[in-house]
């Protein structure tokens, strides 16, 4: 077996960018798009599109409070995929949003 075949594949993750954005918003209802982009490792434009997707699908609502956006997550919305469609997202958010983020924003060594 070659070294390349033994090396772990790192081009995929368990959570999508949509899931990460939703988790981060559930942690901080007034998080900035810039901070979401840094936390997810994508551009602000990508985060804008993700937030629009989530809002359009009913997973969150967005309102203005002064110069900042304020988000409200619809915790009783259901997952989109048919395999999980009977489950609400609140348990997922409780699991992941309850975890403290790494202090410097980087992944923890155990991930």
Secondary structure, DSSP 8 states (H G I E B T S, - for coil): --HHHHS---S--SS-HHHHHHHHHHH-TT--HHHHHHHHTS-HHHHHHHHHHHHHTTSEEEEEETTEEEEEE-TT-B-SSTTTTTSBTHHHHHHHHTS---TTSS--TT-
